[in-house]
Amino acid sequence: MKLLRFGPQGQEKPGIVDADGKVRDLSALVADIAGDVLSDAGLAQIAAADLSVLPLVEVERYGPCVAGVGKFLCIGLNYSDHAAESGLKVPKEPILFAKATSAIIGPNDTVEIPRTSVATDWEVELGVVIGKEAKYIDEADALDYVAGYCVANDISERDFQAKRAGQWTKGKSADTFGPIGPWLVTKDEVPDPQNLAMYLDVNGERMQTGSTATMIFSVAHIVAYLSQFMSLQPGDVISTGTPPGVGMGKKPEPIYLQPGDVMELGVEGLGVQRQDVIQG
C-alpha cells in the first residue's frame, strides 16, 4: 500500500493510493497515518477495506507521509563511496545523529536556507518508518518492526555541522530540513530494501545516483542496532544515509544550494519529491 497525508500544513488528512493510481480519503477508517495505524493489525485493517467506497481526492499538497514522529534518527556515512568523497573513514559501527522533528515538511514543500548559512547541501536517502515498539531486538527479526519506507531528503548545513562545534545535529535540524514522502510504502511492497535505485537532481542536473545495495549497514542491522540503545516507537523515522554526489564532495570546489534552486529526488518504488529553495 501507498499511504499518504494530504491537505494544508497542520490540517492533513490520511489517504491511500488505489489500484488505479488515484488518491482516496482514508478519514472514515483512520484518524491519521500514525501510532497504532502503523502496526501489522492497523495496516491489515486498511488493506482489507473496500477502497472503492472512499472519496476520491485531488491532492493539492502532500504532507509528511507519517504524523506524530517521536524520533527522527539518521545514520551518517552509511555508503562507502560517500565516506570517501567526504574524506572520512568507513565507520565500524553506524554513526547516529538526531534531526529535530520540527524540520519535517511535506515532500514538495519549500526548503529554506538558514539566514547565516554558507553551505546548505542535499542528501537523498531511504527513510524507514517503525511500525511497532522495538527494544533489544535481533537483526533477523528487525524488518518485522518496520511499517514501511519513504523518500527522505536529509538536508544539511555543512558549516553548522562540521565547524560550529559539538554534534552534527545543529547542521541537520533547521526548519524545512526534513522532507519525507510523498508516500509511506508498506513493507510488503518493498521485498528487498537493499536493492533500491535512488537519485537527486539540482536544477535538472544529476548530482546523486546510487543504490541501497551499497549501504554499509543494512536496514535490518540499523533497526536492530538502534534498538539496543533506545526503544523505537511507531512512527519513528530512520534516515539511512546517502550515496555519493553531495555538494560538499564536488570537485574542484563544493557546490551548495542557492535561493531559486530546485531539487528533485526519488527512490525506486517510493515516489518523487520536488522542492523549491528560498532564503530563510
Backbone bond lengths (Angstrom), bond angles and torsions (degrees), N, CA, C in turn:
res aa  C-N    CA-C-N  psi(-1)  N-CA   C-N-CA  omega(-1)  CA-C   N-CA-C  phi
1 M - - - 1.464 - - 1.520 110.05 -
2 K 1.326 114.18 150.42 1.456 121.42 173.69 1.523 107.22 -113.23
3 L 1.313 115.84 103.75 1.458 122.56 -179.81 1.517 109.23 -97.46
4 L 1.322 116.41 150.28 1.456 120.23 -174.84 1.520 110.08 -154.80
5 R 1.309 114.94 174.71 1.462 122.21 174.94 1.524 107.23 -133.42
6 F 1.308 116.75 136.75 1.458 120.37 -174.70 1.526 109.70 -135.20
7 G 1.330 114.97 157.14 1.454 120.87 177.13 1.513 112.40 117.10
8 P 1.334 116.76 177.60 1.461 121.17 -178.86 1.523 111.90 -60.73
9 Q 1.318 115.31 154.25 1.462 120.35 -179.92 1.522 110.75 -57.34
10 G 1.316 115.76 128.59 1.453 121.98 -179.40 1.516 114.07 85.12
11 Q 1.340 116.77 -6.06 1.460 120.68 179.73 1.542 110.98 -127.63
12 E 1.310 116.58 26.45 1.457 120.92 -175.24 1.531 111.95 -65.62
13 K 1.327 114.79 147.16 1.454 122.68 175.04 1.533 108.78 -115.72
14 P 1.340 117.36 155.42 1.463 119.74 179.06 1.525 111.17 -78.41
15 G 1.316 116.24 146.38 1.452 121.15 179.35 1.507 111.52 -146.11
16 I 1.323 115.39 173.05 1.450 122.39 179.54 1.524 108.67 -147.47
17 V 1.331 116.19 147.04 1.452 121.23 175.03 1.528 108.12 -89.62
18 D 1.336 117.36 123.59 1.464 119.99 -177.56 1.529 111.30 -84.19
19 A 1.322 116.44 -177.84 1.461 121.91 -175.44 1.522 112.89 -63.39
20 D 1.332 116.91 -21.48 1.461 121.43 178.95 1.519 112.80 -93.78
21 G 1.331 116.66 5.02 1.451 120.57 -179.58 1.513 114.17 81.64
22 K 1.336 116.99 11.85 1.458 121.44 179.25 1.531 110.03 -97.94
23 V 1.326 115.54 152.41 1.456 120.59 -178.13 1.523 110.20 -91.66
24 R 1.323 115.63 132.68 1.458 123.12 176.97 1.525 109.36 -115.59
25 D 1.328 115.26 145.24 1.457 122.53 178.64 1.529 108.87 -80.24
26 L 1.338 116.47 121.38 1.466 121.69 -178.62 1.526 113.05 -94.01
27 S 1.316 117.84 7.19 1.471 120.82 -172.60 1.523 113.31 -58.48
28 A 1.333 117.31 -28.21 1.458 119.96 -179.81 1.530 111.78 -72.29
29 L 1.334 116.74 -18.28 1.467 120.78 -177.52 1.516 113.22 -103.73
30 V 1.332 117.03 -40.90 1.467 120.90 -175.61 1.525 109.36 -138.05
31 A 1.328 114.91 153.88 1.467 119.78 179.92 1.524 111.40 -75.71
32 D 1.337 116.28 -35.61 1.462 120.27 -178.48 1.525 108.19 -167.63
33 I 1.308 116.10 171.17 1.468 121.38 175.22 1.530 105.83 -90.07
34 A 1.321 115.10 85.44 1.456 120.88 -172.26 1.519 109.61 -167.46
35 G 1.340 115.32 162.69 1.456 121.52 170.88 1.512 114.44 54.69
36 D 1.342 115.92 -131.79 1.462 121.57 -175.33 1.521 113.18 -63.78
37 V 1.328 117.25 -20.06 1.460 120.06 177.40 1.526 110.40 -61.14
38 L 1.338 116.99 -26.35 1.455 122.23 -177.78 1.523 113.24 -84.37
39 S 1.317 117.24 -6.29 1.459 121.14 178.73 1.522 110.56 -71.85
40 D 1.321 116.36 166.85 1.467 119.95 177.86 1.522 110.53 -57.79
41 A 1.342 116.38 -42.19 1.467 120.18 -179.31 1.521 111.15 -67.59
42 G 1.327 116.64 -40.00 1.460 120.21 179.59 1.505 112.28 -65.45
43 L 1.324 116.28 -42.51 1.461 119.89 178.78 1.526 111.19 -69.17
44 A 1.325 116.81 -35.18 1.468 120.34 178.12 1.518 111.17 -64.20
45 Q 1.331 116.23 -36.61 1.469 120.11 178.47 1.528 110.54 -62.67
46 I 1.317 116.48 -42.80 1.465 119.83 178.52 1.531 109.98 -66.40
47 A 1.327 116.32 -43.22 1.462 120.52 -177.78 1.526 112.10 -61.50
48 A 1.331 116.41 -29.26 1.462 120.63 -178.10 1.526 113.16 -84.87
49 A 1.307 117.34 -8.03 1.470 120.92 -174.72 1.524 111.49 -75.33
50 D 1.310 114.96 152.77 1.466 121.99 174.28 1.527 107.64 -86.03
51 L 1.301 116.66 99.41 1.466 120.67 -174.86 1.521 112.17 -68.47
52 S 1.316 117.23 -22.25 1.467 119.90 -175.42 1.527 112.61 -65.33
53 V 1.321 117.31 -19.31 1.465 119.79 -179.55 1.529 111.79 -91.99
54 L 1.327 116.85 -4.69 1.459 120.52 -179.50 1.523 110.47 -87.38
55 P 1.329 117.43 147.85 1.474 120.63 -177.04 1.527 112.40 -63.81
56 L 1.317 115.28 138.97 1.464 120.70 171.64 1.516 109.68 -75.47
57 V 1.333 115.73 150.48 1.463 121.40 -176.08 1.525 109.39 -131.39
58 E 1.311 116.73 135.76 1.466 122.05 167.79 1.528 106.66 -96.24
59 V 1.305 116.31 106.43 1.462 120.36 -173.05 1.524 110.66 -79.35
60 E 1.318 116.29 121.56 1.464 121.71 174.15 1.523 110.93 -94.36
61 R 1.316 115.94 -29.43 1.468 120.37 177.39 1.524 109.57 -146.88
62 Y 1.338 115.37 130.97 1.455 121.61 170.23 1.530 108.34 -89.40
63 G 1.309 116.34 130.29 1.448 120.40 173.41 1.516 110.65 -88.10
64 P 1.334 118.24 178.70 1.458 119.94 171.65 1.526 108.85 -53.87
65 C 1.315 117.74 140.71 1.462 120.22 -169.48 1.521 113.74 -74.28
66 V 1.316 118.24 -10.42 1.459 121.71 176.12 1.524 108.13 -137.71
67 A 1.339 115.31 143.66 1.469 121.10 -179.82 1.526 109.76 -106.92
68 G 1.319 115.23 165.17 1.467 120.18 174.62 1.510 113.82 64.02
69 V 1.331 116.77 36.88 1.469 120.16 179.73 1.520 109.34 -68.20
70 G 1.317 116.02 117.97 1.466 119.59 179.45 1.510 112.56 -83.36
71 K 1.327 115.91 -40.16 1.463 121.42 179.86 1.523 109.36 -133.24
72 F 1.323 115.67 136.30 1.462 122.69 174.72 1.522 105.23 -117.33
73 L 1.332 116.15 96.40 1.451 122.49 -174.13 1.524 109.74 -103.23
74 C 1.313 116.46 144.31 1.460 120.99 -175.95 1.519 110.18 -133.20
75 I 1.328 114.84 148.48 1.455 121.85 179.18 1.529 108.51 -112.11
76 G 1.313 116.09 124.53 1.457 121.07 -177.96 1.521 112.45 -94.39
77 L 1.320 116.13 149.46 1.472 123.21 173.61 1.522 111.71 53.01
78 N 1.326 117.07 46.39 1.464 120.31 -176.62 1.526 113.06 -95.70
79 Y 1.318 117.41 8.79 1.463 122.46 172.91 1.523 106.79 -125.61
80 S 1.307 117.57 125.88 1.462 120.31 -173.55 1.519 112.06 -60.19
81 D 1.341 117.30 -37.36 1.460 119.47 -179.11 1.523 111.90 -72.49
82 H 1.337 117.69 -28.11 1.461 120.00 174.32 1.524 110.63 -72.13
83 A 1.332 116.74 -38.52 1.460 119.51 175.99 1.522 110.40 -59.94
84 A 1.342 115.64 -40.06 1.469 119.78 -179.62 1.522 111.20 -64.76
85 E 1.347 117.63 -43.36 1.463 118.98 -178.79 1.526 111.25 -69.16
86 S 1.342 116.57 -21.67 1.462 121.32 177.99 1.524 111.58 -86.28
87 G 1.351 116.34 -6.62 1.454 120.42 -179.77 1.512 113.04 73.50
88 L 1.349 116.89 27.34 1.452 121.63 -176.09 1.521 110.68 -123.09
89 K 1.320 115.95 153.69 1.453 121.34 -178.96 1.529 110.57 -73.41
90 V 1.330 115.47 150.81 1.464 120.29 173.70 1.522 108.49 -64.61
91 P 1.325 117.87 126.33 1.466 119.90 -176.17 1.523 112.65 -70.13
92 K 1.336 115.88 149.83 1.464 121.38 177.40 1.528 111.59 -82.80
93 E 1.321 116.03 -24.90 1.455 122.45 175.54 1.521 107.86 -133.88
94 P 1.339 117.66 157.68 1.470 119.04 177.31 1.528 111.56 -56.07
95 I 1.332 115.31 133.61 1.469 121.43 175.06 1.520 107.68 -87.77
96 L 1.297 116.35 120.67 1.463 121.82 -175.51 1.521 111.05 -107.74
97 F 1.329 115.40 133.35 1.465 120.21 167.29 1.522 107.81 -142.01
98 A 1.310 115.56 163.55 1.463 120.54 -178.92 1.517 110.21 -108.80
99 K 1.323 114.69 149.40 1.455 122.46 174.93 1.522 105.79 -116.93
100 A 1.312 118.51 132.77 1.463 120.59 -179.75 1.524 110.08 -60.40
101 T 1.334 116.66 137.22 1.463 119.33 178.99 1.528 111.57 -66.23
102 S 1.329 117.68 -19.22 1.468 120.54 176.57 1.522 111.92 -69.50
103 A 1.343 117.27 -10.05 1.468 121.08 176.48 1.526 111.84 -79.15
104 I 1.333 117.80 -14.50 1.461 121.14 -172.29 1.527 111.10 -70.55
105 I 1.335 115.08 132.60 1.465 122.09 175.53 1.528 108.37 -139.85
106 G 1.320 115.79 174.35 1.448 121.16 175.87 1.518 111.61 -71.06
107 P 1.331 117.20 164.53 1.466 121.38 -173.26 1.515 115.19 -66.23
108 N 1.322 117.20 -23.33 1.464 120.64 -177.84 1.527 112.26 -118.68
109 D 1.320 116.34 13.86 1.461 120.19 178.36 1.533 110.27 -72.83
110 T 1.316 115.39 161.67 1.464 121.29 -178.92 1.528 110.86 -72.89
111 V 1.323 116.45 137.53 1.458 122.91 177.02 1.531 108.97 -99.67
112 E 1.323 115.85 132.75 1.459 121.64 -178.82 1.532 110.94 -104.57
113 I 1.320 115.78 130.22 1.463 120.75 171.24 1.526 108.04 -79.04
114 P 1.331 119.31 125.14 1.468 120.39 179.60 1.525 112.05 -56.97
115 R 1.307 116.09 151.42 1.462 121.06 -172.08 1.523 113.67 -59.32
116 T 1.333 117.44 -35.14 1.465 119.51 -178.38 1.524 112.29 -102.90
117 S 1.321 116.81 16.28 1.459 120.92 -177.44 1.526 112.12 -73.38
118 V 1.331 114.68 142.06 1.464 120.70 171.50 1.527 111.18 -125.22
119 A 1.359 117.49 -2.89 1.462 119.05 -172.15 1.531 111.59 -153.79
120 T 1.332 116.91 59.17 1.461 120.43 177.96 1.523 109.68 -82.87
121 D 1.321 116.30 127.55 1.457 123.71 -168.51 1.535 110.39 -125.05
122 W 1.323 115.74 169.24 1.467 123.32 -177.93 1.523 109.69 -114.86
123 E 1.352 116.78 156.15 1.465 121.82 175.21 1.527 109.15 -157.47
124 V 1.318 118.38 103.93 1.456 120.36 173.42 1.529 108.62 -73.66
125 E 1.330 117.00 135.76 1.455 120.70 -176.78 1.529 111.28 -145.63
126 L 1.319 114.84 156.61 1.452 122.19 169.25 1.518 108.48 -83.68
127 G 1.337 116.35 121.87 1.449 121.30 176.22 1.523 110.36 -96.63
128 V 1.323 116.23 140.14 1.462 123.24 178.81 1.521 108.10 -116.34
129 V 1.327 117.05 129.40 1.470 121.63 179.58 1.528 108.73 -109.49
130 I 1.316 116.20 124.73 1.466 121.72 -178.45 1.535 109.79 -77.32
131 G 1.351 116.06 140.75 1.457 120.81 -176.93 1.513 115.16 -107.59
132 K 1.346 116.96 -23.54 1.469 120.45 178.27 1.515 108.54 -152.00
133 E 1.325 115.97 159.93 1.461 120.07 -174.60 1.520 111.20 -56.84
134 A 1.320 115.08 130.88 1.457 121.91 178.72 1.525 108.38 -122.61
135 K 1.322 116.11 120.96 1.469 121.02 -178.99 1.526 108.58 -145.81
136 Y 1.309 116.65 121.67 1.462 122.86 -179.54 1.529 111.73 53.96
137 I 1.317 116.61 46.88 1.463 119.77 -177.77 1.526 110.81 -93.36
138 D 1.324 115.59 161.62 1.457 121.94 177.63 1.525 109.99 -90.23
139 E 1.335 115.30 151.45 1.458 120.13 179.29 1.526 111.80 -59.39
140 A 1.330 117.07 -35.62 1.465 120.46 -178.32 1.522 112.33 -63.00
141 D 1.334 116.61 -24.56 1.464 121.24 -177.90 1.523 113.10 -104.51
142 A 1.330 117.25 -2.91 1.462 121.07 -165.73 1.520 113.37 -60.84
143 L 1.328 118.19 -39.34 1.466 119.47 -176.23 1.526 111.98 -68.73
144 D 1.339 117.33 -17.16 1.467 120.11 175.54 1.524 111.42 -65.62
145 Y 1.321 116.78 -19.78 1.462 121.89 -177.27 1.527 112.26 -94.56
146 V 1.314 116.49 0.41 1.471 122.03 -179.33 1.527 109.31 -94.03
147 A 1.330 116.72 131.62 1.470 120.85 174.05 1.521 110.52 -81.54
148 G 1.338 116.24 -40.72 1.452 119.46 -178.12 1.513 111.86 176.29
149 Y 1.326 114.94 -165.81 1.451 121.82 -170.70 1.529 110.49 -133.95
150 C 1.335 115.60 157.54 1.466 120.53 178.68 1.514 109.92 -151.53
151 V 1.319 115.03 166.95 1.457 121.44 171.28 1.536 108.24 -80.31
152 A 1.317 116.10 137.86 1.462 121.11 174.87 1.525 109.10 -132.63
153 N 1.316 116.08 145.72 1.461 121.95 173.29 1.524 106.78 -117.30
154 D 1.327 115.70 104.66 1.467 120.97 -178.81 1.525 108.78 -84.09
155 I 1.322 115.41 73.90 1.469 120.51 -178.94 1.527 108.91 -64.15
156 S 1.328 115.76 138.55 1.456 121.33 -169.00 1.524 110.80 -139.45
157 E 1.319 115.85 139.84 1.464 120.23 172.34 1.528 106.93 -102.94
158 R 1.321 116.61 107.47 1.461 120.75 -169.60 1.525 113.22 -68.75
159 D 1.315 117.45 -34.16 1.463 119.59 178.15 1.521 110.09 -66.54
160 F 1.329 116.60 -44.45 1.476 120.14 176.44 1.527 110.01 -61.90
161 Q 1.329 115.49 -40.44 1.462 121.55 -173.70 1.524 112.41 -68.05
162 A 1.340 116.46 -44.70 1.456 120.39 -169.25 1.525 115.16 -105.43
163 K 1.330 116.92 -22.98 1.467 118.51 -170.16 1.523 114.51 -119.00
164 R 1.316 117.07 -2.44 1.463 119.14 -175.05 1.523 112.99 -105.16
165 A 1.328 116.49 20.92 1.457 124.71 174.43 1.524 112.14 72.32
166 G 1.322 114.68 152.34 1.460 119.42 176.02 1.518 113.06 82.62
167 Q 1.308 115.13 -155.04 1.453 121.67 -172.54 1.524 111.66 -86.41
168 W 1.346 115.58 172.89 1.457 121.36 -178.41 1.523 112.90 -69.95
169 T 1.317 117.44 -18.90 1.458 121.04 -169.39 1.527 112.63 -54.76
170 K 1.331 117.83 -38.71 1.462 119.63 -177.12 1.527 112.26 -66.47
171 G 1.330 117.68 -24.00 1.453 120.79 176.83 1.512 113.90 -87.91
172 K 1.326 116.54 -2.06 1.460 121.64 -174.15 1.520 114.04 -117.35
173 S 1.310 118.11 -6.95 1.466 120.57 -163.19 1.516 116.43 -114.55
174 A 1.332 117.86 7.58 1.466 118.87 179.77 1.524 110.47 -59.44
175 D 1.310 116.15 152.76 1.459 120.42 175.16 1.529 109.47 -52.02
176 T 1.330 115.81 136.14 1.476 125.82 178.61 1.525 113.31 79.19
177 F 1.324 119.46 4.80 1.467 121.53 -176.84 1.530 113.12 -84.64
178 G 1.340 118.39 10.44 1.455 119.60 -177.77 1.513 115.41 -136.97
179 P 1.335 119.67 60.31 1.464 119.75 175.11 1.529 111.46 -65.23
180 I 1.340 117.20 131.05 1.465 121.38 175.18 1.529 108.93 -133.84
181 G 1.330 116.28 140.89 1.455 121.26 -178.46 1.528 109.92 121.67
182 P 1.329 118.41 -169.77 1.463 127.62 19.43 1.521 114.95 -79.17
183 W 1.350 116.66 -21.77 1.447 119.47 -175.97 1.517 110.38 -124.16
184 L 1.317 114.63 155.24 1.454 122.49 160.42 1.523 105.42 -96.80
185 V 1.318 116.69 109.85 1.460 121.65 -179.11 1.526 107.60 -93.77
186 T 1.322 116.74 118.74 1.462 120.16 -174.27 1.526 110.85 -65.37
187 K 1.321 114.60 153.03 1.465 120.71 -170.10 1.519 113.29 -61.57
188 D 1.334 118.38 -24.14 1.460 119.82 179.28 1.523 111.99 -65.83
189 E 1.332 116.98 -20.62 1.465 121.26 178.49 1.528 112.20 -95.00
190 V 1.327 116.36 1.00 1.467 121.25 179.37 1.529 107.15 -128.08
191 P 1.318 117.19 77.13 1.462 119.53 -174.44 1.521 114.08 -63.49
192 D 1.336 117.72 -27.36 1.463 120.98 179.52 1.520 110.17 -138.14
193 P 1.341 117.07 95.34 1.475 118.84 -179.92 1.520 113.16 -68.01
194 Q 1.334 117.35 -6.76 1.472 120.95 178.75 1.519 112.52 -97.64
195 N 1.322 116.57 22.25 1.468 119.50 178.74 1.523 110.47 -145.77
196 L 1.327 116.00 52.52 1.457 122.07 -177.44 1.530 110.14 -119.51
197 A 1.324 116.52 123.97 1.460 120.86 175.74 1.525 109.89 -73.25
198 M 1.320 116.48 151.16 1.463 121.00 -178.87 1.525 109.66 -148.81
199 Y 1.340 115.25 154.92 1.467 119.29 -178.51 1.518 109.49 -154.55
200 L 1.331 115.43 163.13 1.470 122.09 171.11 1.512 108.80 -148.65
201 D 1.347 115.73 132.22 1.465 123.27 176.23 1.528 109.60 -114.49
202 V 1.311 116.20 146.99 1.461 122.07 169.89 1.522 107.23 -122.55
203 N 1.322 116.48 120.03 1.469 122.43 -178.52 1.528 111.31 54.62
204 G 1.337 115.74 37.59 1.452 120.89 177.26 1.511 115.25 81.95
205 E 1.323 118.33 -1.32 1.466 121.83 179.26 1.523 109.39 -100.53
206 R 1.320 116.44 127.38 1.459 121.17 -178.92 1.529 110.04 -68.14
207 M 1.328 115.57 119.57 1.455 121.75 178.82 1.524 112.15 -104.55
208 Q 1.319 116.42 -42.53 1.457 120.93 -178.20 1.524 110.46 -123.05
209 T 1.305 115.95 133.42 1.453 123.26 170.94 1.524 106.86 -136.50
210 G 1.312 117.17 126.33 1.450 117.83 -177.48 1.504 112.10 -162.68
211 S 1.311 115.06 -172.74 1.451 122.22 178.88 1.518 109.00 -149.98
212 T 1.311 115.33 144.19 1.467 119.33 176.29 1.527 111.26 -65.18
213 A 1.326 117.52 -10.14 1.464 120.91 176.96 1.523 111.55 -63.45
214 T 1.336 117.84 -22.48 1.460 120.60 -176.94 1.535 112.60 -99.53
215 M 1.330 116.96 11.73 1.459 119.45 174.66 1.527 109.86 -63.25
216 I 1.321 116.58 141.13 1.460 121.38 177.07 1.526 110.25 -71.97
217 F 1.327 115.65 -48.10 1.461 121.78 178.68 1.523 108.71 -112.35
218 S 1.313 116.93 125.64 1.457 122.15 -177.06 1.521 111.58 -70.27
219 V 1.329 115.41 165.77 1.464 120.50 175.98 1.524 110.28 -56.25
220 A 1.317 117.07 -47.09 1.468 120.54 -179.00 1.527 111.10 -59.92
221 H 1.321 115.90 -42.91 1.474 119.42 179.42 1.524 110.45 -63.66
222 I 1.326 116.52 -43.92 1.467 120.71 -177.64 1.522 111.10 -62.76
223 V 1.333 117.28 -47.33 1.463 120.35 -178.34 1.524 110.32 -62.34
224 A 1.327 117.57 -46.09 1.463 120.55 179.22 1.529 110.90 -63.79
225 Y 1.332 115.70 -42.44 1.465 120.85 -178.96 1.522 111.40 -60.97
226 L 1.323 116.64 -48.70 1.464 119.48 -178.61 1.520 111.57 -63.80
227 S 1.334 116.75 -32.19 1.467 120.04 -177.79 1.521 112.41 -68.35
228 Q 1.323 116.84 -13.06 1.467 119.59 176.12 1.524 111.78 -79.04
229 F 1.342 116.34 -18.27 1.462 120.69 -175.70 1.523 112.91 -107.03
230 M 1.322 116.20 -23.37 1.470 121.21 -177.97 1.518 107.93 -161.57
231 S 1.316 116.48 154.16 1.462 118.46 173.27 1.521 108.55 -76.31
232 L 1.308 115.44 139.97 1.456 121.94 174.73 1.518 107.70 -99.37
233 Q 1.329 116.40 136.28 1.456 121.71 -172.84 1.527 110.90 -114.74
234 P 1.339 117.26 156.54 1.465 120.01 176.48 1.529 111.61 -52.92
235 G 1.312 116.11 129.45 1.458 121.02 -179.61 1.509 114.15 95.10
236 D 1.333 118.18 -12.86 1.464 119.24 174.16 1.532 108.89 -62.07
237 V 1.326 115.81 142.97 1.460 121.72 -179.59 1.524 109.06 -115.40
238 I 1.326 115.37 133.76 1.457 121.53 175.28 1.529 107.92 -118.21
239 S 1.321 116.42 121.41 1.462 121.80 175.80 1.520 106.98 -98.02
240 T 1.335 117.52 124.38 1.455 121.25 -159.03 1.523 116.25 -100.50
241 G 1.318 117.94 13.10 1.458 120.00 177.19 1.514 112.26 109.10
242 T 1.329 115.59 165.35 1.466 121.04 -172.62 1.521 111.46 -126.41
243 P 1.341 117.49 146.87 1.466 120.81 174.25 1.523 110.90 -75.97
244 P 1.332 118.06 176.65 1.468 119.92 -178.59 1.524 111.98 -67.65
245 G 1.325 114.12 164.44 1.459 120.65 177.92 1.507 114.11 113.89
246 V 1.340 117.58 8.53 1.459 119.25 178.00 1.524 109.56 -70.63
247 G 1.323 115.33 159.40 1.460 119.97 -176.65 1.508 113.41 -60.20
248 M 1.326 116.54 -36.11 1.463 121.98 -178.93 1.520 111.90 -58.62
249 G 1.341 116.96 -30.11 1.450 120.38 -175.04 1.506 115.18 -94.39
250 K 1.334 118.07 2.10 1.461 120.28 -177.35 1.533 111.23 -69.28
251 K 1.319 116.01 142.98 1.459 122.83 179.77 1.532 109.64 -116.58
252 P 1.320 119.90 146.02 1.461 125.74 4.36 1.523 114.12 -80.81
253 E 1.353 117.21 -12.82 1.457 120.23 -179.70 1.528 109.38 -131.14
254 P 1.317 117.40 147.41 1.462 119.63 175.22 1.525 111.39 -59.79
255 I 1.320 115.50 152.46 1.464 122.55 175.42 1.516 107.76 -121.48
256 Y 1.324 117.19 128.56 1.457 119.92 -178.88 1.525 110.84 -123.87
257 L 1.318 115.36 162.05 1.459 121.04 -176.71 1.530 111.22 -66.88
258 Q 1.336 114.58 143.08 1.457 122.31 178.26 1.530 108.93 -127.13
259 P 1.338 117.85 154.63 1.471 119.42 175.29 1.519 110.55 -54.66
260 G 1.317 116.66 135.56 1.459 121.69 -178.01 1.517 113.70 98.52
261 D 1.336 117.69 -15.08 1.460 120.66 177.62 1.534 110.34 -68.79
262 V 1.316 114.81 157.40 1.456 121.88 176.88 1.523 108.58 -129.40
263 M 1.322 116.58 126.42 1.464 121.88 174.75 1.518 109.66 -102.60
264 E 1.325 116.42 138.00 1.456 122.16 169.00 1.518 107.71 -130.73
265 L 1.318 117.26 133.13 1.458 120.76 -175.61 1.512 110.44 -149.47
266 G 1.317 115.16 155.83 1.445 119.17 -179.81 1.514 112.11 -159.84
267 V 1.333 114.37 159.10 1.461 122.82 172.89 1.525 106.49 -126.19
268 E 1.315 116.54 136.24 1.456 122.79 -174.84 1.528 111.90 -49.72
269 G 1.340 115.87 122.83 1.448 122.22 176.96 1.507 115.55 81.23
270 L 1.341 117.30 -5.81 1.464 120.88 -174.19 1.517 113.33 -111.72
271 G 1.324 117.65 -0.09 1.456 120.04 176.93 1.512 113.41 99.52
272 V 1.325 113.96 -176.67 1.465 122.71 -173.76 1.522 109.79 -129.75
273 Q 1.315 115.62 143.39 1.468 122.02 173.31 1.527 109.21 -113.29
274 R 1.360 115.33 154.62 1.457 120.66 174.19 1.530 108.33 -145.33
275 Q 1.322 115.70 122.70 1.467 119.73 -177.55 1.530 111.85 -128.48
276 D 1.336 115.16 128.36 1.459 121.25 168.75 1.529 107.78 -81.64
277 V 1.327 116.00 144.36 1.452 122.40 -178.03 1.519 109.52 -108.64
278 I 1.326 116.70 130.06 1.456 122.14 177.03 1.524 109.85 -128.34
279 Q 1.319 116.21 167.03 1.448 120.96 174.50 1.512 109.24 -81.77
280 G 1.309 117.30 130.65 1.460 121.97 -179.29 1.515 111.93 -80.18
